[in-house]
Amino acid sequence: MPDFPIHCLPPVAQEYAQAVADAVQVSPDMVAAGILPTIALCVQKKFRIEGKPDWLEPLNLYGMVVALPAERKSAVSDKLMRPIVHYESKCNALLRTEIDYYESKKNLLFKELKALEDKAVRGKSNVTLEELAEKRTQISTLEEVRPLRLWTDNATMEAIISLMADNDGRTAIISAEGGVFDIMSGRYTNGTDVEVYLKAHAGDAIRVDRKGRPSEYINSPAMSMLLFVQPVVLDGVMGNETFRGRGLAARFLYSIPSSRVGARTFETKRIPQEIEVEFNAMLEDLLKIPVPDEEHIIRLSPDAHKASADFFYWLEPQLKRELEGISDWAGKLHGAILRIAGVYHSILHGQEAPRTLVEAATMVNAITTGKYFLEHAKAAYRLMGADAQTQGARYILRQLEKDKPAALPRRDLYRMCRGRFKQMDEMIPALELLIEYGYIREVQPQRDGPGRKPDATVYVNPYTYGLNGQNCAS
């Protein structure tokens, strides 16, 4: 699989990604792929990018980095999130006095309301309904001050909704584990529920009414996710019919970095201070941008628009051919690329991003990055058997495993597999994949004369049964 095109990152992000990779001894992919959702966290709900008239994309991103244990996923996550945590803590320290004043004032007003209600009930004073209504108005109009919460590690769906409602409609989930998928699958509920995660990615309104609790309404939610997970978590995501069928799996940008385990060095250089300071300052500048009532619009230059249109015409024909097996994911790729372009543009121009057109070079870099994620998405879907071709190949191997034939006519193999394939032609792509990976080979006998074409013979590699089908197309 291709390496992350680190040269496509804006210079400050490029230098930091390489420096962290060298210091932690991981593939630069792991850091670079993680930087995108980290920056998205900083600019979501502040900017949108216009692909063309009537097509606006928010800038939040869902990213998933897949790596085995001991690949130092937590160390990379910590390097990316440390400046976010520092900024959040600094803001909340400055807000402490305002928060304390708000809480004290609110408690006092509630006590005053309770005292007036008690007097009115006992009839010991001339408390009027107007006085009670005035006191309630004072409580409802008291400007609420809450701590800044930019992200969470693990939270229930209800908690995520409340976090977004309390923080300008935005939040993020950053985790070096995959526990969020256990929550989605119903750890605390009776069934799988991904509605909030779908709406928060797209920016669709969320309205929640609960008995005994205030309603929560988020007009334009935005959530970013950055998850560092093991392959077994990816397997669960791809194998969950709801995750795949509702389109949750299609919303993630997948990165499967090459492993450096076994080739790492002990003595490593520290991240150069000037690079770390510059990267942290860039993040803080983006975080300081106020959240407007309506997101500011980032627009493309004519050349960037042409590059985007050219990509559309490159991608579209493949959705029914080469990319049909992952059409749910590939169908969202152009939108993801626009979001990436918006993130790159934000790094380059900060608060001035809406007043500066996206350059062609930025769009080309976003497209190149998107093609990287396309190849890794293919691998992610293929690795865990999510595409129809691979699922079919696995089914054939399971049927062969029952009797372990050394060879058989293709027609007999089809009869064994009619539980999945309605017609012989439907089985051909799966057979081609098994041939490509050496599990089987086909021999087509020559036709000696007129009449029906003789059936091909399928020979099974003896090692196939030893492998038990576990490595198919991985």
C-alpha positions as CSV (number, residue, x, y, z in Angstrom):
1,M,0.0,0.0,0.0
2,P,1.2,3.6,-0.6
3,D,2.8,5.7,2.1
4,F,1.0,8.8,3.2
5,P,2.0,11.7,0.9
6,I,3.5,13.7,3.7
7,H,4.7,16.3,1.2
8,C,1.1,17.3,0.7
9,L,0.7,18.5,4.3
10,P,1.3,22.3,4.8
11,P,4.9,22.8,5.9
12,V,4.2,23.3,9.7
13,A,2.2,20.0,9.8
14,Q,4.7,18.2,7.5
15,E,7.7,19.0,9.7
16,Y,5.8,18.0,12.9
17,A,4.6,14.7,11.5
18,Q,8.1,13.7,10.4
19,A,9.6,14.9,13.7
20,V,7.1,12.9,15.8
21,A,7.5,9.8,13.6
22,D,11.3,9.9,14.1
23,A,11.0,10.5,17.9
24,V,8.4,7.9,18.6
25,Q,9.8,5.5,15.9
26,V,6.5,4.9,14.0
27,S,5.6,5.3,10.4
28,P,4.9,8.9,9.4
29,D,1.5,7.7,8.2
30,M,0.3,7.2,11.7
31,V,1.1,10.8,12.6
32,A,0.1,12.5,9.3
33,A,-3.3,10.6,9.2
34,G,-3.9,11.7,12.8
35,I,-3.1,15.4,12.1
36,L,-6.1,15.8,9.8
37,P,-8.9,15.1,12.4
38,T,-6.9,17.0,15.0
39,I,-6.9,20.1,12.8
40,A,-10.6,19.4,11.9
41,L,-11.4,19.5,15.7
42,C,-10.0,23.1,15.8
43,V,-11.9,24.5,12.8
44,Q,-15.2,22.6,12.8
45,K,-18.3,24.8,13.1
46,K,-16.1,27.8,12.1
47,F,-15.7,27.1,8.4
48,R,-17.4,25.2,5.6
49,I,-16.0,24.7,2.1
50,E,-18.0,25.2,-1.1
51,G,-17.4,22.5,-3.7
52,K,-19.7,24.3,-6.1
53,P,-23.0,26.2,-5.8
54,D,-25.4,24.4,-3.4
55,W,-22.6,22.0,-2.3
56,L,-21.1,22.9,1.1
57,E,-19.0,20.5,3.2
58,P,-18.3,20.9,6.9
59,L,-14.6,20.5,7.9
60,N,-15.0,17.8,10.6
61,L,-13.4,14.4,9.8
62,Y,-13.6,10.9,11.1
63,G,-10.2,9.2,11.0
64,M,-9.2,5.6,11.9
65,V,-5.6,4.5,12.2
66,V,-5.3,0.7,12.3
67,A,-2.2,-0.9,13.9
68,L,-1.3,-3.9,15.9
69,P,-0.5,-3.8,19.7
70,A,2.9,-2.3,20.6
71,E,2.9,0.1,17.6
72,R,2.9,3.1,20.0
73,K,-0.5,4.3,19.0
74,S,-1.0,6.0,22.5
75,A,2.3,7.8,22.2
76,V,1.2,9.4,18.9
77,S,-2.2,10.2,20.2
78,D,-0.6,12.0,23.2
79,K,1.7,14.0,21.0
80,L,-1.3,15.2,18.9
81,M,-3.6,15.9,21.7
82,R,-1.3,17.5,24.3
83,P,-1.6,21.1,22.8
84,I,-5.4,20.6,22.7
85,V,-5.5,19.6,26.3
86,H,-3.3,22.5,27.3
87,Y,-5.5,25.0,25.5
88,E,-8.6,23.6,27.1
89,S,-7.1,23.7,30.6
90,K,-5.8,27.3,30.1
91,C,-9.2,28.5,28.9
92,N,-11.0,26.9,31.8
93,A,-8.6,28.4,34.3
94,L,-9.5,31.8,32.9
95,L,-13.2,31.0,33.0
96,R,-13.1,29.8,36.6
97,T,-14.2,33.1,38.1
98,E,-17.0,33.6,35.6
99,I,-18.2,30.0,36.1
100,D,-18.2,30.4,39.9
101,Y,-20.1,33.7,39.6
102,Y,-22.7,32.1,37.3
103,E,-23.2,29.1,39.6
104,S,-23.5,31.4,42.7
105,K,-25.9,33.7,41.0
106,K,-28.1,30.8,39.7
107,N,-28.3,29.2,43.1
108,L,-29.2,32.5,44.7
109,L,-32.0,33.1,42.2
110,F,-33.4,29.6,42.7
111,K,-33.4,30.1,46.5
112,E,-35.2,33.4,46.1
113,L,-37.8,31.8,43.8
114,K,-38.3,29.0,46.3
115,A,-38.8,31.5,49.1
116,L,-41.4,33.5,47.1
117,E,-43.2,30.3,46.2
118,D,-43.3,29.2,49.9
119,K,-44.7,32.6,51.0
120,A,-47.3,32.5,48.3
121,V,-48.4,28.9,49.3
122,R,-48.6,29.9,53.0
123,G,-50.5,33.1,52.2
124,K,-48.3,35.1,54.6
125,S,-47.4,37.8,52.1
126,N,-48.8,39.5,49.0
127,V,-46.6,37.6,46.5
128,T,-48.1,38.0,43.0
129,L,-47.8,35.8,40.0
130,E,-46.0,38.7,38.3
131,E,-43.3,38.6,40.9
132,L,-42.9,34.8,40.5
133,A,-42.8,35.2,36.7
134,E,-40.2,37.9,36.9
135,K,-37.9,35.8,39.1
136,R,-38.3,32.9,36.6
137,T,-37.4,35.2,33.8
138,Q,-34.2,36.3,35.7
139,I,-33.2,32.6,36.0
140,S,-33.9,31.8,32.3
141,T,-32.1,34.8,31.0
142,L,-29.0,34.4,33.2
143,E,-26.2,33.9,30.7
144,E,-24.8,30.5,31.3
145,V,-21.0,30.0,31.6
146,R,-19.7,26.4,31.2
147,P,-16.3,24.9,31.1
148,L,-14.8,24.4,27.6
149,R,-15.0,20.8,26.5
150,L,-13.4,20.2,23.1
151,W,-13.2,16.5,23.1
152,T,-13.9,13.2,25.0
153,D,-12.2,9.8,25.0
154,N,-15.3,7.7,25.5
155,A,-18.9,8.7,26.1
156,T,-22.4,7.4,25.7
157,M,-24.6,8.8,23.0
158,E,-26.6,10.9,25.5
159,A,-23.4,12.4,26.9
160,I,-22.1,13.2,23.4
161,I,-25.3,15.1,22.6
162,S,-25.0,17.1,25.8
163,L,-21.4,17.9,25.1
164,M,-22.3,19.2,21.7
165,A,-25.2,21.2,23.1
166,D,-23.0,22.8,25.7
167,N,-20.1,23.6,23.3
168,D,-21.5,25.4,20.3
169,G,-22.7,22.2,18.7
170,R,-19.3,20.6,18.4
171,T,-17.2,17.9,20.0
172,A,-14.6,15.3,19.2
173,I,-13.8,11.7,20.2
174,I,-10.1,11.0,20.4
175,S,-9.1,7.6,21.6
176,A,-6.2,5.1,21.4
177,E,-8.8,2.3,21.7
178,G,-12.0,1.3,20.0
179,G,-14.4,1.4,22.9
180,V,-16.7,3.9,21.1
181,F,-17.8,1.1,18.8
182,D,-18.8,-1.1,21.8
183,I,-21.0,1.8,23.0
184,M,-22.5,2.2,19.5
185,S,-23.2,-1.5,19.5
186,G,-25.3,-1.3,22.6
187,R,-23.1,-1.7,25.6
188,Y,-25.4,0.5,27.6
189,T,-28.6,0.2,25.5
190,N,-30.7,-2.6,24.0
191,G,-29.4,-2.2,20.4
192,T,-27.0,-0.6,18.0
193,D,-27.6,3.1,17.6
194,V,-25.4,5.2,15.3
195,E,-27.8,8.1,14.5
196,V,-25.9,10.7,16.4
197,Y,-22.6,9.8,14.8
198,L,-24.1,9.9,11.3
199,K,-25.8,13.3,11.9
200,A,-22.8,14.8,13.6
201,H,-20.6,13.9,10.6
202,A,-23.0,15.4,8.0
203,G,-24.1,18.3,10.1
204,D,-27.8,17.3,10.1
205,A,-29.9,18.7,13.0
206,I,-30.3,16.7,16.2
207,R,-33.4,17.1,18.4
208,V,-33.7,14.9,21.5
209,D,-36.7,14.9,23.8
210,R,-36.5,12.8,27.0
211,K,-39.1,12.4,29.6
212,G,-38.1,14.2,32.8
213,R,-35.2,16.1,31.2
214,P,-34.9,19.2,29.2
215,S,-35.0,18.8,25.4
216,E,-31.7,19.3,23.5
217,Y,-31.6,20.8,20.0
218,I,-28.5,21.1,17.9
219,N,-29.1,22.9,14.6
220,S,-25.8,22.1,12.9
221,P,-23.7,19.6,14.9
222,A,-20.1,18.9,14.1
223,M,-18.0,16.0,15.5
224,S,-14.5,14.8,14.6
225,M,-13.1,11.4,15.5
226,L,-9.6,10.1,15.6
227,L,-9.3,6.5,16.7
228,F,-6.2,4.4,16.9
229,V,-7.4,0.8,16.9
230,Q,-6.2,-2.7,16.5
231,P,-7.3,-4.8,13.5
232,V,-9.8,-6.7,15.6
233,V,-11.7,-3.5,16.1
234,L,-11.8,-2.8,12.3
235,D,-13.1,-6.4,11.9
236,G,-16.0,-5.6,14.2
237,V,-16.8,-2.4,12.3
238,M,-16.8,-4.0,8.9
239,G,-18.6,-7.0,10.2
240,N,-21.4,-5.1,11.8
241,E,-24.4,-4.9,9.4
242,T,-25.7,-1.7,11.0
243,F,-22.3,0.1,10.8
244,R,-22.0,-0.9,7.2
245,G,-25.6,-0.6,6.1
246,R,-26.2,2.8,7.7
247,G,-23.0,4.2,6.2
248,L,-21.0,4.7,9.4
249,A,-18.0,2.6,8.0
250,A,-18.1,4.7,4.9
251,R,-17.5,7.9,6.8
252,F,-14.0,7.0,8.2
253,L,-10.7,7.8,6.5
254,Y,-8.7,4.6,7.0
255,S,-4.9,4.5,7.4
256,I,-3.0,1.2,7.9
257,P,0.6,2.3,8.4
258,S,3.5,-0.1,7.8
259,S,5.0,-1.5,11.0
260,R,8.4,-0.4,12.2
261,V,8.4,-3.1,15.0
262,G,11.7,-4.9,14.7
263,A,13.5,-2.1,13.0
264,R,13.3,0.6,15.7
265,T,16.2,2.4,17.3
266,F,16.5,3.1,21.0
267,E,18.5,6.4,20.8
268,T,16.3,8.9,19.0
269,K,16.3,12.6,18.5
270,R,13.8,14.7,20.5
271,I,11.3,16.7,18.5
272,P,13.0,20.0,17.7
273,Q,11.7,22.7,20.0
274,E,11.1,25.2,17.2
275,I,9.0,22.7,15.3
276,E,6.9,21.8,18.3
277,V,6.4,25.4,19.3
278,E,5.3,26.3,15.8
279,F,2.9,23.4,15.5
280,N,1.4,24.1,18.9
281,A,1.0,27.8,18.1
282,M,-0.8,26.9,14.8
283,L,-3.2,24.8,16.7
284,E,-3.9,27.5,19.3
285,D,-4.4,30.1,16.7
286,L,-7.1,27.9,15.0
287,L,-8.7,27.1,18.4
288,K,-8.9,30.8,19.2
289,I,-11.0,31.6,16.1
290,P,-14.5,32.4,17.5
291,V,-17.4,30.1,16.6
292,P,-19.7,32.2,14.5
293,D,-23.5,31.9,14.4
294,E,-23.1,30.7,10.8
295,E,-19.9,29.0,9.5
296,H,-17.8,31.2,7.2
297,I,-17.5,29.8,3.7
298,I,-14.2,28.9,2.1
299,R,-14.3,29.0,-1.7
300,L,-12.2,27.5,-4.5
301,S,-10.2,29.4,-7.0
302,P,-11.0,28.7,-10.6
303,D,-8.0,26.4,-11.0
304,A,-8.9,24.6,-7.8
305,H,-12.5,24.2,-9.0
306,K,-11.1,22.7,-12.2
307,A,-8.9,20.2,-10.3
308,S,-12.0,19.2,-8.3
309,A,-14.1,18.7,-11.4
310,D,-11.3,16.7,-13.0
311,F,-11.2,14.4,-10.0
312,F,-15.0,13.9,-10.2
313,Y,-14.7,12.7,-13.8
314,W,-11.9,10.4,-12.8
315,L,-13.8,8.9,-9.9
316,E,-17.4,8.7,-11.2
317,P,-16.9,5.9,-13.8
318,Q,-15.1,3.7,-11.2
319,L,-18.0,3.7,-8.8
320,K,-19.8,1.1,-10.9
321,R,-16.6,-0.8,-11.9
322,E,-13.4,-1.0,-9.9
323,L,-14.8,0.5,-6.8
324,E,-18.2,-1.2,-6.8
325,G,-17.2,-3.3,-3.8
326,I,-16.6,-0.2,-1.7
327,S,-19.0,2.1,-3.4
328,D,-20.5,3.2,0.0
329,W,-17.1,4.6,0.9
330,A,-15.9,5.8,-2.5
331,G,-19.2,7.6,-3.0
332,K,-18.2,9.9,-0.2
333,L,-14.6,10.4,-1.2
334,H,-15.0,13.6,-3.2
335,G,-16.7,15.3,-0.2
336,A,-13.9,14.0,2.1
337,I,-11.3,15.5,-0.3
338,L,-13.1,18.9,-0.1
339,R,-13.0,18.7,3.7
340,I,-9.3,17.8,3.6
341,A,-8.7,20.8,1.2
342,G,-10.5,23.0,3.7
343,V,-8.3,21.7,6.6
344,Y,-5.1,22.3,4.6
345,H,-6.3,25.8,3.6
346,S,-7.1,26.5,7.3
347,I,-3.6,25.5,8.3
348,L,-2.1,27.8,5.7
349,H,-4.4,30.9,6.3
350,G,-5.9,30.6,9.7
351,Q,-8.6,33.2,10.5
352,E,-8.1,34.6,7.0
353,A,-9.2,31.3,5.3
354,P,-12.7,32.5,4.3
355,R,-11.2,35.6,2.7
356,T,-8.6,33.7,0.7
357,L,-9.5,31.4,-2.2
358,V,-8.2,27.8,-2.1
359,E,-5.3,27.5,-4.5
360,A,-5.0,24.8,-7.1
361,A,-1.9,23.3,-5.3
362,T,-3.9,22.9,-2.1
363,M,-6.7,21.1,-4.0
364,V,-4.2,18.9,-5.8
365,N,-2.6,18.0,-2.4
366,A,-6.0,17.2,-1.0
367,I,-6.8,14.9,-4.0
368,T,-3.5,13.1,-3.6
369,T,-4.2,12.6,0.1
370,G,-7.7,11.4,-0.8
371,K,-6.2,8.8,-3.2
372,Y,-4.0,7.6,-0.4
373,F,-7.0,7.0,1.8
374,L,-8.7,5.3,-1.1
375,E,-6.0,2.7,-1.4
376,H,-6.1,2.1,2.4
377,A,-9.9,1.9,2.4
378,K,-9.6,-0.8,-0.3
379,A,-7.2,-2.7,2.0
380,A,-9.4,-2.2,5.1
381,Y,-12.5,-3.5,3.3
382,R,-10.6,-6.3,1.7
383,L,-8.7,-7.2,4.8
384,M,-11.8,-7.8,6.8
385,G,-13.9,-9.3,4.0
386,A,-16.2,-6.3,3.6
387,D,-16.4,-6.3,-0.2
388,A,-18.6,-8.8,-2.0
389,Q,-15.7,-10.3,-4.0
390,T,-13.8,-11.2,-0.8
391,Q,-16.8,-12.4,1.0
392,G,-17.6,-14.7,-1.9
393,A,-14.0,-16.0,-1.9
394,R,-14.2,-16.8,1.8
395,Y,-17.5,-18.6,1.3
396,I,-16.0,-20.8,-1.4
397,L,-13.1,-21.7,0.8
398,R,-15.4,-22.6,3.6
399,Q,-17.3,-24.9,1.3
400,L,-14.1,-26.5,0.0
401,E,-12.9,-27.0,3.6
402,K,-15.8,-29.4,4.3
403,D,-14.7,-32.2,1.9
404,K,-11.2,-31.0,1.0
405,P,-11.2,-32.0,-2.6
406,A,-7.9,-31.9,-4.5
407,A,-9.7,-31.1,-7.7
408,L,-13.3,-30.8,-9.0
409,P,-15.2,-29.5,-12.0
410,R,-16.1,-25.9,-11.7
411,R,-19.8,-26.8,-12.1
412,D,-19.5,-29.1,-9.1
413,L,-18.0,-26.3,-7.1
414,Y,-20.8,-24.0,-8.1
415,R,-23.3,-26.7,-6.9
416,M,-21.5,-26.6,-3.5
417,C,-21.9,-22.8,-3.4
418,R,-25.4,-22.3,-4.6
419,G,-26.3,-21.2,-1.1
420,R,-24.6,-17.9,-1.9
421,F,-24.4,-17.6,-5.7
422,K,-27.6,-17.7,-7.7
423,Q,-25.8,-18.0,-11.1
424,M,-22.4,-19.3,-12.1
425,D,-21.4,-15.8,-13.4
426,E,-21.8,-14.4,-9.9
427,M,-19.1,-16.8,-8.6
428,I,-16.5,-15.8,-11.2
429,P,-15.1,-12.7,-9.4
430,A,-14.6,-14.6,-6.2
431,L,-12.8,-17.4,-8.2
432,E,-10.6,-14.9,-9.9
433,L,-9.5,-13.5,-6.5
434,L,-8.7,-17.0,-5.2
435,I,-6.7,-17.7,-8.3
436,E,-4.9,-14.4,-7.9
437,Y,-3.8,-15.3,-4.4
438,G,-2.8,-18.8,-5.2
439,Y,-5.6,-20.7,-3.4
440,I,-6.8,-22.4,-6.5
441,R,-6.0,-22.7,-10.2
442,E,-8.2,-23.5,-13.1
443,V,-7.4,-25.6,-16.2
444,Q,-9.7,-25.2,-19.2
445,P,-9.6,-28.3,-21.5
446,Q,-9.4,-27.7,-25.2
447,R,-12.6,-28.3,-27.2
448,D,-12.1,-31.3,-29.6
449,G,-15.2,-30.5,-31.7
450,P,-18.5,-28.8,-31.9
451,G,-20.9,-28.9,-29.0
452,R,-21.0,-27.7,-25.5
453,K,-17.8,-26.1,-24.1
454,P,-16.1,-28.5,-21.7
455,D,-16.1,-27.5,-18.0
456,A,-13.0,-26.1,-16.4
457,T,-11.3,-28.1,-13.6
458,V,-10.6,-26.4,-10.3
459,Y,-7.4,-27.6,-8.6
460,V,-7.0,-26.6,-5.0
461,N,-3.6,-25.7,-3.6
462,P,-2.8,-28.2,-0.8
463,Y,-1.7,-25.4,1.5
464,T,-5.2,-23.9,1.3
465,Y,-6.6,-26.3,3.8
466,G,-3.6,-25.7,6.1
467,L,-4.3,-22.0,6.0
468,N,-8.0,-22.7,6.6
469,G,-8.9,-19.7,4.6
470,Q,-7.8,-17.1,7.2
471,N,-5.5,-15.1,4.9
472,C,-7.8,-14.8,1.9
473,A,-7.0,-11.5,0.1
474,S,-5.4,-10.0,3.2
